[in-house]
């Protein structure tokens, strides 16, 4: 491919990557990502599951009522010549339907504590959902800004490529008038070819950044093309460290998760303490027995010379209705110290949960101070790199005039052109680092999901 066809090839290359783009803002990207994230959907189902279990019936407040049906069938064969009833063949069927009620009236407030434990489990799953949402938000925000940075860098290289293209045209005119030779033209073409390579590599970087954004959004079709509509802003607000610490301790999602976990361990200790209390339960029921016997029986005759007589057992069902209501009190006098050990274990769990909180607080405070210091440094870096880009742009304009006037050679001009590219890259990198640190700072104080 000759160099004269390269601009057309680059234009075609770029057009294929930007065809039929769908505009998307960062808020739209967040909406898509939250709707498509599987971890968030799993966390939502966990909340739904915990809410179903958060019920007084599950905690054991209400009695259990069972309906029972029993059918007992027996066969009896009796043969006793010395008895009045010499012989009997009988089949007995006892059919017993019944209703049984069991109700724990008191067990050391364990029902109330269990219900509270179920409610805290809902809160624990809600905290897990907040963390899942927060992590997804951070991924999308950083991916969106990374794609914006790559798009801005593409604009810079496009601008440099246009300058290199004009330089070739200018050197060709100079060559036609005998003011430049083949060496100068080759230098211009080399610069243009290098800038073209950088441009095409940057297009690839931009496409990779867009794929990463679509992955963070949970897109299954990575071929969908988007056009970023948000503008890259290089300014950032000022924060006070004291205010940030207060918000972090009150709103940090990981810390809130540990608070809920500590409450669960405290409830667990109370439940173990309740085992030291007596239990009182009510058991009542109603049964209805139907006893039905069929068969044959032989009786001894007391008249002299008269043979025994045989009769069929009368087909009569005996019916019995029985009702009962009993109170049962239970108090464990000795269990080998099992309950005491369970209480001590629960207390240790509670202390461990508190230590987890203190450890996380220490880590968060250190992380906040480091992130805060980095944030302020990066704000200054953005200002410095912005001035550097402005100076490099002005220097590039002056260098172009001097190059056309023959005051500097092509090597010096190329150095100044590369300085402009490097300054632009430094500024964009500083802006991305600032946005990344700001996002991390907001996440630390629990502000992403508000």
Phi, psi and omega in degrees: 000128179281161184292336181288339178268353184296317178302321179294321179295317180295318179298318178293321180299317181288322182295327179291333181272346183242016183284136175051058180275141177262123180294141180212131176265172181292326177292323177292322177297320179294318179299315178297317182296318180293327181284333186261348187288124183287325180296324177292319178296321177296317179297322178295321177293326177295322176295315179301319179296316180292325178294325177296320181284340182282079185213147181296329179295319178294325180289341176101022181288324190263156179286164172251133181240124182241140173256125183238148176226126180233135176233111179253126181238126180229149174242133183230126176238115182243132178222104183222094183298337182276354184260162174299319176269097186292315186212145178213129171242113187221142172244122182246131177240123177247115180253119188231096168277152180198162176237130184235132181240131175233129185217119175277114183276325180206133175214043179075034180062023181293329179295313180297317180293322178295320177297319178295323178296320178295322178294320178293331177294325174297314179298322179297317179292326176294322177295321176297323177296317179300321179293319178297318178295316181299315179297320179292321177299315181298317179299315183292316181299312181294321179294322180293314179294324178297319177294321177298317180299315179296323178293319178294322178295327177295322177296320179298313181292329176294321177295316179295321179297322178294321178296318179296323179294319178293327179294321177297314179299321180294317180292329176295319178295317179298323179293323179296328181264007176078015181265352179215149181255188181295326181299314180296320180294321178295324177297319178295319180293322177300316179298319180294319179295318178297320178292327178294319178297315179298322181294314181293324175296323179291326174300318178295320177298319179295316179296321177295321178296322178291322176297320178295323177295316180294326176294317178296330178280353181076026180284131176279326180265100182282357179275351178297132183257131181241151172246120182287126185257343179286152181260138179284116181253132185262006177259162182210149183287164175268144179234153174255130185298320180298316179295321179295320180296318179297315179294323180295314181293335182269332192234354181300128188292321179292325178291320177296325177298319179290328176298316179295319179297322177296320178296322178295320178292326177295319177295321177300321177296318179296322179295319178294324176296328182292341179290347177282347182272156175288164177240145178229127182225156179245132175230125179220162181188173181216126178234153180226108183265134174240113184250116185234123183238135176231154178152201184222145180221148182241130182249146176285140176265135180266354177282138181298132176076000183267135182286155176301153180250144179243138179223155173279143177293131181301135180279074181239131178264127176270131184241135181224127177253125182232131175233150180209155175212118186231139172259134182233120176252137183227134175220123182281119180274326183205132176221022179074016179082016182295313181297320179298318179294321178296322178294316179296321178296318179296322178294322177295319175302320180294319178293322178296322178296321178291321177296323175301319179295313181296322179294317179294321178300317179297316179296317182294320178298316178295318180294321180295315181296320179294315180295321179296315179295318178297320180300313181294323177295317181291330174299317178292324178297321178298318179295318181293314180293330176295317176295324179296319178294318179298316178295319180294323179294315178296320180296323179294321178295317178294319180297323179297318179295317180292324178296318178293332178272359177080015182275336175230156180271177184292330180293314179296320179296320180293322178299316181293324178295318178293326177297323177294317179298314181296322179295319178296318178297320179297320180294314181295322176296320179295321179294317180295317178298322178295315180295322179295316180292322178296319177297319178294322179295316179293324178295321180298324181268008176071030185263354183290325186262009179274000000 
